[in-house]
């Protein structure tokens, strides 16, 4: 997940998981990102970046957002696990 493609993919995948576990339906990356923009307003800028990078053919030499993406993955996965009453570590992913 060091390059922007992997980082974008990770963000969009978590958006899809959030939609699936919150709304009960699997949707496209684009639809999930659009939903997450409203559901996760604190993460809107990162979600918008990931969606736009993915669908506008982003450049592989774009600046890494690794730390921000790791925090997003940790936050959203924790939200999903908490909603379903599942145990989680509660800490950042190494």
C-alpha positions as CSV (number, residue, x, y, z in Angstrom):
1,X,0.0,0.0,0.0
2,X,2.9,2.3,-0.6
3,X,1.8,3.7,-3.9
4,X,-1.3,5.9,-4.6
5,X,-3.0,3.1,-6.6
6,X,-2.9,0.7,-3.6
7,X,-3.9,3.5,-1.2
8,X,-6.8,4.5,-3.4
9,X,-7.9,0.9,-3.6
10,X,-7.7,0.5,0.2
11,X,-9.9,3.6,0.8
12,X,-12.5,2.6,-1.8
13,X,-12.6,-1.0,-0.5
14,X,-13.3,0.2,3.0
15,X,-16.0,2.5,1.7
16,X,-17.6,-0.6,0.0
17,X,-17.4,-2.6,3.3
18,X,-18.9,0.3,5.2
19,X,-21.8,0.4,2.7
20,X,-22.3,-3.4,2.8
21,X,-22.3,-3.7,6.6
22,X,-24.3,-0.4,7.1
23,X,-26.8,-0.7,4.2
24,X,-26.9,-4.4,3.5
25,X,-25.9,-4.1,-0.2
26,X,-22.7,-4.4,-2.1
27,X,-22.2,-1.4,-4.5
28,X,-19.5,-0.2,-6.9
29,X,-16.5,1.6,-5.6
30,X,-17.8,4.9,-7.0
31,X,-21.3,4.5,-5.3
32,X,-19.7,3.5,-2.1
33,X,-17.3,6.5,-2.1
34,X,-20.2,8.8,-2.8
35,X,-22.2,7.3,0.1
36,X,-19.1,7.5,2.4
37,X,-18.7,11.2,1.6
38,X,-21.9,11.8,3.6
39,X,-21.4,9.0,6.2
40,X,-17.8,10.0,7.0
41,X,-17.6,13.8,6.6
42,X,-14.3,13.9,8.5
43,X,-12.7,11.7,5.9
44,X,-14.4,13.4,2.8
45,X,-11.2,14.9,1.4
46,X,-9.4,11.5,1.5
47,X,-12.4,9.7,0.0
48,X,-12.8,12.3,-2.7
49,X,-9.1,12.0,-3.5
50,X,-9.3,8.2,-3.7
51,X,-12.4,8.2,-5.9
52,X,-11.0,10.8,-8.2
53,X,-7.5,9.1,-8.4
54,X,-9.2,5.8,-9.3
55,X,-11.7,7.0,-11.8
56,X,-9.6,9.8,-13.4
57,X,-6.6,7.6,-14.0
58,X,-4.3,9.1,-11.3
59,X,-0.6,9.2,-11.7
60,X,1.6,6.6,-10.1
61,X,4.0,9.3,-9.0
62,X,1.4,11.1,-6.9
63,X,2.4,11.9,-3.3
64,X,2.0,9.1,-0.9
65,X,-0.9,9.3,1.7
66,X,0.1,6.2,3.5
67,X,-0.2,7.4,7.1
68,X,-3.6,9.0,6.4
69,X,-4.8,5.9,4.6
70,X,-3.7,3.6,7.5
71,X,-5.7,5.8,9.9
72,X,-8.7,5.7,7.7
73,X,-8.6,1.9,7.4
74,X,-8.2,1.6,11.2
75,X,-11.1,4.0,11.8
76,X,-13.5,2.5,9.3
77,X,-12.8,-1.1,10.2
78,X,-13.2,-0.3,13.9
79,X,-16.6,1.3,13.1
80,X,-17.7,-1.7,11.2
81,X,-16.6,-4.2,13.9
82,X,-18.2,-2.1,16.6
83,X,-21.5,-1.9,14.7
84,X,-21.6,-5.6,14.5
85,X,-20.4,-6.2,18.1
86,X,-17.2,-7.9,17.0
87,X,-13.9,-7.7,18.8
88,X,-11.2,-5.5,17.4
89,X,-7.7,-4.5,18.5
90,X,-8.6,-0.8,18.8
91,X,-5.1,0.3,17.7
92,X,-3.5,1.2,14.4
93,X,-2.7,-1.5,11.9
94,X,1.1,-2.0,11.8
